[in-house]
């Protein structure tokens, strides 16, 4: 039970880390501008594509192998896994950095056409082997069930990434403005700002590396494993360990790779023509820094509230308590549906208010991006939740197959939308929507069969959709009346509060919630009070 709770807290911490990173990106738009965020985007995504996928895969593989050997009391083999995993990870990181260095000119100038973003890549090159190496050390701690080290390492990385990226980004942006004045080209200010933001990746990777090395040194001297009796009769050979490590890491690597590769290829498709029109840089920066970040924060926050039901459902099915598992799954899907439909509708209606609150003025085009991106919220939530459920049930292969199918469809659709129909960022958002929808739907079918679960479609989805649409329509009318009087920011707060109350009343009136479900839900008792006040329960 304690181990399950630690895994639960680790996943929640990971979701919160994603939220913090996206908040940093929102702030970064104010510091280096939308074009600066556009130049930063490719370096950021390439780092997490190469270093993030490799680190995650090696961490998972090393943890699995170490845990397996510790259960059999093969302490020498467990230590050997850790040693060779570190050597393997460092070699992988160096190779990836060299490949990126050699291909940098082709990537920037011929494939992505973001010519002024080249300075950002030099700063992520040394960060790649550092971050990948840290993954191997964290894998050892994870295999030893020392998850507090992983949690603190993640917190340290995210905080350093955000703070150093913001500070150095600001300093470099100010310096870049002077360079722009000398060269009479304002693009250099954004390029230098992106370089400073990328320095945050380097600083965070270095700090994370130092932390895990110090913790490994302290753990090694405190551990009593050196004096423990080793029950292993055979010591695994180095070659065998490396092969097993690479094979075990393959599925997690491919799964992580697909989700990040979507964004990298989106950037490639957007800038494939190498147009000199810098308005495209601004448009993509507005999408990547604002619309994508706002909806991402909402998705991960809702997933945090839904995760306790995931953990309980997985625990029940492992104990073969299928009835209890189905009940938890029903509550989880219903909760996510109720939150997702309402939030998605309100973001679409109040997009201009949200942007005005954060940035004073962003323009109609950015508001349109946020409105379209809000449709992704519903499917993205279920994508995160169902993918985590399949991973928890050790179904990496099936999750990878679903993601690969969605990825292929996404690339074909994105190419048609962007390159054939010239829809640019709007086409990208539509392709992303289909990507998340495919993963969510196919994963739901698989999980329903696994849990032998039958969905209540009307109460779960139709009632939530009706309530969200009615609330959004009334909210739109209220906003048009209130906004000119008190301003968009205050209007956003008032309209959202009133629409939330109206949405709860509609759900209760349409029997969208059962009393026993509310009694075990956060804020459930408050909703029960509302229902009894209006004689709806």
C-alpha positions as CSV (number, residue, x, y, z in Angstrom):
1,X,0.0,0.0,0.0
2,X,2.8,2.4,0.9
3,X,4.5,1.7,-2.5
4,X,1.2,2.5,-4.3
5,X,0.9,5.7,-2.5
6,X,4.4,6.8,-3.4
7,X,3.8,6.0,-7.1
8,X,0.6,8.0,-6.8
9,X,2.3,11.0,-5.3
10,X,5.1,10.8,-7.9
11,X,2.6,10.9,-10.8
12,X,0.7,13.8,-9.2
13,X,4.0,15.6,-8.7
14,X,4.9,15.0,-12.4
15,X,1.5,16.6,-13.4
16,X,2.2,19.6,-11.2
17,X,5.6,19.9,-12.7
18,X,4.1,20.1,-16.2
19,X,1.7,22.8,-14.9
20,X,4.7,24.8,-13.5
21,X,6.6,24.5,-16.7
22,X,3.6,25.8,-18.7
23,X,3.2,28.7,-16.3
24,X,6.8,29.5,-16.9
25,X,6.1,29.6,-20.7
26,X,3.2,32.0,-20.1
27,X,5.6,34.3,-18.2
28,X,8.3,33.9,-20.8
29,X,6.0,35.5,-23.4
30,X,6.0,38.6,-21.3
31,X,9.8,38.5,-20.9
32,X,11.1,37.7,-24.4
33,X,8.0,38.2,-26.6
34,X,6.0,35.8,-28.7
35,X,8.7,35.7,-31.4
36,X,11.3,34.9,-28.7
37,X,9.1,32.0,-27.5
38,X,8.8,30.8,-31.1
39,X,12.6,30.7,-31.4
40,X,12.9,29.0,-28.0
41,X,10.2,26.4,-28.9
42,X,12.3,24.3,-31.2
43,X,15.3,24.1,-28.9
44,X,13.0,23.3,-26.0
45,X,11.2,20.6,-27.9
46,X,14.4,19.1,-29.3
47,X,15.9,18.9,-25.8
48,X,12.9,17.0,-24.4
49,X,12.7,14.9,-27.6
50,X,16.3,13.7,-27.3
51,X,17.2,14.0,-23.6
52,X,13.7,13.7,-22.1
53,X,12.8,10.5,-24.0
54,X,16.2,8.9,-23.3
55,X,16.3,9.8,-19.7
56,X,12.7,8.6,-19.0
57,X,13.3,5.3,-20.9
58,X,16.7,4.6,-19.1
59,X,15.2,5.5,-15.8
60,X,12.3,3.1,-16.2
61,X,14.5,0.3,-17.6
62,X,17.1,0.7,-14.8
63,X,14.4,0.9,-12.1
64,X,12.8,-2.3,-13.4
65,X,16.1,-4.2,-13.6
66,X,17.3,-3.1,-10.2
67,X,14.0,-3.8,-8.5
68,X,13.9,-7.3,-10.1
69,X,17.4,-8.1,-8.8
70,X,16.8,-6.7,-5.3
71,X,13.7,-8.9,-4.9
72,X,16.0,-11.9,-5.6
73,X,18.6,-10.5,-3.3
74,X,21.2,-10.2,-6.1
75,X,22.9,-7.2,-4.7
76,X,26.0,-7.4,-6.9
77,X,23.9,-7.5,-10.1
78,X,21.8,-4.6,-8.9
79,X,24.9,-2.5,-8.4
80,X,26.2,-3.6,-11.7
81,X,23.0,-2.5,-13.4
82,X,23.4,0.9,-11.9
83,X,27.1,1.2,-13.0
84,X,26.5,0.1,-16.6
85,X,23.3,2.1,-16.9
86,X,25.3,5.3,-16.1
87,X,28.0,4.4,-18.7
88,X,25.3,3.6,-21.2
89,X,23.3,6.7,-20.6
90,X,26.3,9.0,-20.8
91,X,27.3,7.4,-24.1
92,X,23.8,7.8,-25.4
93,X,23.7,11.5,-24.3
94,X,27.1,12.3,-26.0
95,X,26.1,10.6,-29.2
96,X,22.8,12.5,-29.3
97,X,24.6,15.8,-28.7
98,X,27.1,15.1,-31.5
99,X,24.4,14.2,-33.9
100,X,22.5,17.4,-33.1
101,X,25.7,19.4,-33.5
102,X,26.5,17.9,-36.9
103,X,22.9,18.3,-38.2
104,X,22.3,21.7,-36.6
105,X,22.9,23.7,-39.8
106,X,20.5,21.4,-41.8
107,X,17.9,21.4,-39.0
108,X,17.8,25.1,-38.5
109,X,18.3,26.4,-42.1
110,X,16.8,23.8,-44.3
111,X,14.3,21.8,-42.3
112,X,12.8,24.2,-39.7
113,X,13.8,27.5,-41.3
114,X,14.1,29.2,-38.0
115,X,17.4,30.9,-38.9
116,X,17.8,33.2,-35.9
117,X,17.2,30.4,-33.4
118,X,20.5,28.7,-33.9
119,X,22.1,30.3,-30.8
120,X,19.7,28.4,-28.6
121,X,20.9,25.0,-29.7
122,X,24.5,25.4,-28.5
123,X,23.2,25.7,-24.9
124,X,21.2,22.5,-25.0
125,X,24.0,20.4,-26.4
126,X,25.9,19.9,-23.1
127,X,22.6,19.7,-21.2
128,X,21.6,16.5,-23.1
129,X,24.2,14.1,-21.7
130,X,23.8,15.6,-18.2
131,X,20.0,15.0,-18.2
132,X,20.2,11.5,-19.7
133,X,22.9,10.5,-17.2
134,X,20.7,11.8,-14.4
135,X,18.0,9.5,-15.6
136,X,20.2,6.4,-15.0
137,X,21.0,7.5,-11.5
138,X,17.3,8.2,-10.7
139,X,16.4,4.8,-12.1
140,X,18.7,3.2,-9.5
141,X,17.0,5.1,-6.7
142,X,13.6,4.3,-8.1
143,X,14.5,0.6,-8.2
144,X,15.6,0.9,-4.6
145,X,12.2,2.4,-3.8
146,X,13.9,5.7,-2.8
147,X,11.3,7.8,-4.6
148,X,11.8,10.9,-2.5
149,X,15.1,11.5,-4.3
150,X,13.2,11.5,-7.7
151,X,10.6,13.8,-6.4
152,X,13.1,16.4,-5.1
153,X,15.1,16.1,-8.3
154,X,12.1,16.9,-10.4
155,X,11.2,19.8,-8.2
156,X,14.7,21.1,-8.3
157,X,14.9,20.8,-12.1
158,X,11.6,22.6,-12.7
159,X,12.3,25.5,-10.3
160,X,15.8,26.0,-11.7
161,X,14.5,25.7,-15.3
162,X,11.9,28.4,-14.7
163,X,13.9,30.8,-12.6
164,X,17.2,30.7,-14.5
165,X,15.4,30.7,-17.8
166,X,13.4,33.8,-16.9
167,X,16.3,35.7,-15.4
168,X,18.9,34.9,-18.1
169,X,16.2,35.3,-20.8
170,X,15.5,38.8,-19.5
171,X,19.2,39.8,-19.4
172,X,19.9,38.4,-22.9
173,X,16.7,40.0,-24.3
174,X,17.9,43.4,-23.0
175,X,21.3,42.9,-24.6
176,X,19.6,41.6,-27.8
177,X,17.7,44.9,-28.0
178,X,21.0,46.8,-28.2
179,X,22.3,44.4,-30.8
180,X,19.0,44.9,-32.8
181,X,19.5,48.7,-32.6
182,X,23.0,48.4,-34.0
183,X,22.2,46.0,-36.8
184,X,18.7,47.6,-37.4
185,X,17.0,44.2,-37.1
186,X,14.6,43.7,-34.2
187,X,14.7,39.9,-34.7
188,X,18.0,39.7,-32.8
189,X,16.3,40.8,-29.6
190,X,14.0,37.8,-29.8
191,X,16.8,35.5,-30.8
192,X,19.0,36.5,-27.8
193,X,16.0,36.2,-25.5
194,X,15.4,32.6,-26.7
195,X,19.1,31.9,-26.1
196,X,18.8,33.1,-22.5
197,X,15.7,31.0,-22.0
198,X,17.5,28.0,-23.3
199,X,20.3,28.6,-20.8
200,X,17.7,27.7,-18.2
201,X,17.7,24.2,-19.6
202,X,21.4,24.0,-19.2
203,X,21.4,25.3,-15.6
204,X,18.6,23.0,-14.6
205,X,20.3,19.9,-16.1
206,X,23.5,20.8,-14.3
207,X,21.9,21.3,-11.0
208,X,19.9,18.1,-11.4
209,X,23.0,16.2,-12.2
210,X,24.9,17.5,-9.1
211,X,21.9,16.7,-6.9
212,X,21.6,13.0,-8.0
213,X,25.4,12.5,-7.8
214,X,25.5,13.9,-4.3
215,X,22.5,11.7,-3.2
216,X,24.1,8.6,-4.8
217,X,27.3,9.3,-2.9
218,X,25.4,9.7,0.4
219,X,23.2,6.7,-0.2
220,X,26.2,4.5,-1.1
221,X,27.9,5.3,2.2
222,X,24.7,4.9,4.3
223,X,23.5,1.7,2.6
224,X,24.0,-1.6,4.3
225,X,23.9,-3.5,1.0
226,X,27.7,-3.8,0.9
227,X,27.6,-6.0,4.0
228,X,24.5,-8.0,2.9
229,X,24.9,-11.5,1.7
230,X,24.5,-11.9,-2.1
231,X,22.4,-14.8,-3.1
232,X,23.2,-14.6,-6.8
233,X,25.2,-17.5,-8.1
234,X,25.8,-15.8,-11.5
235,X,27.0,-12.3,-12.1
236,X,25.5,-10.8,-15.3
237,X,28.1,-9.8,-17.9
238,X,28.4,-6.2,-18.9
239,X,27.3,-6.9,-22.5
240,X,24.2,-8.7,-21.3
241,X,23.3,-5.9,-18.9
242,X,23.6,-3.3,-21.6
243,X,21.6,-5.3,-24.1
244,X,18.8,-5.9,-21.5
245,X,18.9,-2.3,-20.5
246,X,18.5,-1.1,-24.1
247,X,15.7,-3.6,-24.8
248,X,13.8,-2.8,-21.7
249,X,14.1,1.0,-22.4
250,X,12.8,0.6,-26.0
251,X,9.0,0.8,-25.3
252,X,9.1,3.7,-22.8
253,X,11.4,5.5,-25.1
254,X,9.2,5.1,-28.2
255,X,6.0,6.1,-26.2
256,X,7.6,9.3,-24.8
257,X,9.1,10.1,-28.2
258,X,5.8,10.1,-30.0
259,X,4.2,12.7,-27.8
260,X,7.1,15.1,-28.1
261,X,7.7,14.4,-31.7
262,X,4.2,15.6,-32.5
263,X,5.3,19.1,-31.5
264,X,8.6,19.0,-33.3
265,X,7.0,17.9,-36.5
266,X,4.3,20.6,-36.1
267,X,7.1,23.2,-36.0
268,X,8.7,21.7,-39.1
269,X,5.4,21.7,-41.0
270,X,4.6,25.3,-40.0
271,X,7.9,26.7,-41.2
272,X,8.7,24.3,-44.0
273,X,8.4,26.9,-46.8
274,X,11.1,29.1,-45.2
275,X,8.9,32.2,-45.7
276,X,10.5,35.5,-44.8
277,X,7.2,36.7,-43.4
278,X,8.0,37.2,-39.7
279,X,4.3,37.3,-38.8
280,X,4.3,33.5,-38.9
281,X,6.9,33.5,-36.1
282,X,4.7,35.8,-34.1
283,X,1.6,33.6,-34.7
284,X,3.3,30.4,-33.7
285,X,4.7,32.1,-30.6
286,X,1.2,33.2,-29.6
287,X,-0.1,29.7,-30.0
288,X,2.9,27.9,-28.4
289,X,3.4,30.4,-25.5
290,X,-0.2,31.3,-24.8
291,X,-3.0,29.1,-26.2
292,X,-1.2,25.8,-25.8
293,X,0.1,26.7,-22.3
294,X,-3.3,27.8,-21.0
295,X,-5.1,24.7,-22.1
296,X,-2.2,22.5,-21.0
297,X,-2.4,23.9,-17.5
298,X,-6.1,23.2,-17.4
299,X,-5.7,19.6,-18.6
300,X,-3.0,18.7,-16.1
301,X,-4.8,20.4,-13.2
302,X,-8.0,18.4,-13.9
303,X,-6.0,15.2,-14.2
304,X,-4.5,15.8,-10.7
305,X,-8.1,15.8,-9.2
306,X,-9.0,12.7,-11.2
307,X,-6.0,10.7,-10.4
308,X,-7.1,9.2,-7.0
309,X,-9.8,7.3,-8.9
310,X,-7.2,6.0,-11.3
311,X,-5.1,4.6,-8.4
312,X,-8.1,3.1,-6.7
313,X,-9.4,1.5,-10.0
314,X,-6.0,0.0,-10.8
315,X,-5.6,-1.3,-7.2
316,X,-9.0,-2.9,-7.4
317,X,-8.4,-4.7,-10.7
318,X,-5.0,-6.0,-9.5
319,X,-6.9,-7.5,-6.5
320,X,-9.5,-8.8,-9.1
321,X,-12.2,-6.7,-7.4
322,X,-13.8,-6.0,-10.8
323,X,-17.1,-4.5,-9.4
324,X,-15.2,-2.0,-7.3
325,X,-12.9,-1.2,-10.2
326,X,-15.8,-0.5,-12.5
327,X,-17.3,1.8,-9.8
328,X,-14.1,3.8,-9.5
329,X,-13.7,4.0,-13.3
330,X,-17.3,5.3,-13.6
331,X,-16.7,8.0,-11.0
332,X,-13.4,9.0,-12.7
333,X,-14.9,9.3,-16.2
334,X,-17.9,11.2,-14.9
335,X,-15.8,13.6,-12.9
336,X,-13.5,14.3,-15.9
337,X,-16.5,14.7,-18.2
338,X,-18.3,17.2,-15.9
339,X,-15.1,19.3,-15.5
340,X,-13.8,19.0,-19.0
341,X,-17.0,20.0,-20.9
342,X,-17.6,23.0,-18.6
343,X,-14.0,24.3,-18.6
344,X,-13.7,23.8,-22.4
345,X,-16.9,25.8,-23.0
346,X,-15.9,28.6,-20.7
347,X,-12.4,28.9,-22.1
348,X,-14.0,29.2,-25.6
349,X,-16.4,31.9,-24.5
350,X,-14.0,33.8,-22.2
351,X,-10.8,33.4,-24.3
352,X,-10.5,37.2,-24.9
353,X,-11.0,37.9,-21.2
354,X,-8.4,35.3,-20.2
355,X,-5.8,36.7,-22.5
356,X,-6.6,40.3,-21.6
357,X,-6.2,39.4,-17.9
358,X,-2.8,37.9,-18.5
359,X,-1.4,40.1,-21.3
360,X,-3.6,43.2,-21.4
361,X,-4.1,42.7,-25.2
362,X,-3.4,39.8,-27.5
363,X,-5.6,40.3,-30.5
364,X,-8.5,38.4,-32.1
365,X,-6.2,35.9,-33.8
366,X,-4.7,34.6,-30.5
367,X,-8.2,34.5,-29.0
368,X,-9.3,32.3,-31.9
369,X,-6.3,30.0,-31.3
370,X,-7.3,29.6,-27.7
371,X,-11.0,29.0,-28.6
372,X,-10.0,26.2,-31.0
373,X,-7.4,24.8,-28.6
374,X,-10.1,24.6,-25.9
375,X,-11.7,21.8,-27.8
376,X,-8.6,19.7,-27.2
377,X,-9.1,19.9,-23.5
378,X,-11.7,17.2,-23.4
379,X,-9.8,14.6,-25.3
380,X,-6.4,15.5,-23.9
381,X,-7.6,14.9,-20.4
382,X,-8.7,11.4,-21.3
383,X,-5.5,10.8,-23.2
384,X,-3.4,11.5,-20.1
385,X,-5.6,9.5,-17.8
386,X,-6.1,6.4,-20.0
387,X,-2.4,6.4,-21.0
388,X,-1.4,6.4,-17.4
389,X,-3.8,3.6,-16.6
390,X,-2.4,1.4,-19.4
391,X,1.2,2.1,-18.2
392,X,0.1,1.3,-14.6
393,X,-1.2,-2.0,-15.9
394,X,2.1,-2.7,-17.7
395,X,0.5,-2.3,-21.2
396,X,3.3,-0.3,-22.7
397,X,3.0,-2.1,-26.1
398,X,-0.7,-1.5,-26.5
399,X,-0.3,2.2,-25.4
400,X,2.5,2.6,-27.9
401,X,0.4,1.0,-30.7
402,X,-2.5,3.4,-30.0
403,X,-0.2,6.4,-29.9
404,X,1.6,5.4,-33.1
405,X,-1.7,5.1,-34.9
406,X,-2.8,8.5,-33.8
407,X,0.6,9.9,-34.7
408,X,0.5,8.7,-38.3
409,X,-3.1,10.1,-38.7
410,X,-1.9,13.4,-37.1
411,X,1.0,13.8,-39.5
412,X,-1.1,13.1,-42.6
413,X,-3.8,15.4,-41.4
414,X,-1.4,18.2,-40.4
415,X,0.4,18.0,-43.7
416,X,-2.9,18.4,-45.6
417,X,-4.2,21.1,-43.3
418,X,-0.9,23.2,-43.3
419,X,0.7,22.5,-46.6
420,X,-2.3,21.9,-48.9
421,X,-5.0,24.1,-47.4
422,X,-2.6,26.7,-45.9
423,X,-4.4,26.8,-42.6
424,X,-1.1,27.3,-40.7
425,X,-1.6,27.3,-36.9
426,X,-5.4,26.6,-37.2
427,X,-4.6,23.4,-39.2
428,X,-2.1,22.4,-36.6
429,X,-4.7,22.7,-33.8
430,X,-7.2,20.6,-35.8
431,X,-4.6,17.9,-36.3
432,X,-3.8,17.9,-32.6
433,X,-7.5,17.6,-31.8
434,X,-7.7,14.4,-33.9
435,X,-4.5,13.0,-32.4
436,X,-5.9,13.3,-28.8
437,X,-9.4,12.1,-29.9
438,X,-8.0,8.9,-31.4
439,X,-5.9,8.0,-28.4
440,X,-8.7,8.8,-26.0
441,X,-11.3,6.8,-27.9
442,X,-9.2,3.7,-28.6
443,X,-7.8,3.7,-25.1
444,X,-11.3,3.9,-23.7
445,X,-12.4,0.9,-25.7
446,X,-9.4,-1.1,-24.5
447,X,-9.9,-0.2,-20.8
448,X,-13.6,-0.8,-21.0
449,X,-13.0,-4.4,-22.1
450,X,-10.3,-4.9,-19.5
451,X,-12.6,-3.7,-16.7
452,X,-15.7,-5.2,-18.3
453,X,-17.2,-1.8,-18.0
454,X,-20.4,-0.4,-19.6
455,X,-20.5,3.3,-20.0
456,X,-23.5,5.5,-19.0
457,X,-23.4,7.7,-22.0
458,X,-26.4,10.0,-21.4
459,X,-25.7,10.9,-17.7
460,X,-22.0,11.1,-18.2
461,X,-21.6,12.9,-21.5
462,X,-24.9,14.3,-22.8
463,X,-26.0,15.9,-19.6
464,X,-22.5,17.4,-19.1
465,X,-22.5,18.7,-22.7
466,X,-26.0,20.3,-22.4
467,X,-25.1,21.9,-19.1
468,X,-21.8,23.3,-20.5
469,X,-23.4,24.7,-23.6
470,X,-26.3,26.4,-21.8
471,X,-23.9,27.9,-19.2
472,X,-21.5,29.0,-22.0
473,X,-24.3,30.7,-24.0
474,X,-25.6,32.6,-20.9
475,X,-22.0,33.4,-20.0
476,X,-21.4,34.8,-23.4
477,X,-24.4,37.1,-23.1
478,X,-23.5,38.2,-19.6
479,X,-19.9,38.9,-20.7
480,X,-21.1,41.2,-23.5
481,X,-23.2,43.2,-21.0
482,X,-20.8,43.2,-18.0
483,X,-17.4,43.5,-19.8
484,X,-17.9,47.1,-21.1
485,X,-18.9,48.2,-17.6
486,X,-16.3,46.7,-15.4
487,X,-13.5,45.5,-17.7
488,X,-12.6,42.1,-19.1
489,X,-10.7,40.9,-16.1
490,X,-13.4,41.6,-13.5
491,X,-16.1,40.4,-16.0
492,X,-14.2,37.1,-16.3
493,X,-14.4,36.5,-12.6
494,X,-18.0,37.4,-12.3
495,X,-19.2,35.5,-15.3
496,X,-17.2,32.3,-14.5
497,X,-18.5,32.3,-10.9
498,X,-22.2,32.7,-12.0
499,X,-21.8,30.2,-14.8
500,X,-20.3,27.6,-12.4
501,X,-23.3,27.9,-10.1
502,X,-25.7,27.7,-13.1
503,X,-23.8,24.6,-14.4
504,X,-24.1,22.8,-11.0
505,X,-27.9,23.6,-10.9
506,X,-28.4,22.3,-14.5
507,X,-26.5,19.1,-13.7
508,X,-28.6,18.5,-10.6
509,X,-31.8,19.3,-12.4
510,X,-31.0,16.8,-15.1
511,X,-30.0,14.2,-12.6
512,X,-26.4,14.4,-13.8
513,X,-25.1,13.6,-10.3
514,X,-26.1,10.9,-7.8
515,X,-26.2,11.7,-4.1
516,X,-23.8,8.9,-3.1
517,X,-21.4,10.1,-5.7
518,X,-21.4,13.7,-4.4
519,X,-20.8,12.5,-0.8
520,X,-17.4,11.1,-1.7
521,X,-16.3,13.9,-4.1
522,X,-14.4,17.1,-3.3
523,X,-16.9,20.0,-2.9
524,X,-19.6,17.3,-3.1
525,X,-21.2,18.4,0.2
526,X,-21.3,22.0,-1.1
527,X,-23.1,20.8,-4.2
528,X,-25.5,18.9,-2.1
529,X,-26.4,22.0,-0.2
530,X,-27.1,23.8,-3.5
531,X,-29.2,20.9,-4.7
532,X,-31.3,20.8,-1.5
533,X,-31.6,24.6,-1.4
534,X,-33.2,24.5,-4.9
535,X,-35.1,21.3,-4.1
536,X,-33.2,19.4,-6.8
537,X,-32.2,16.5,-4.6
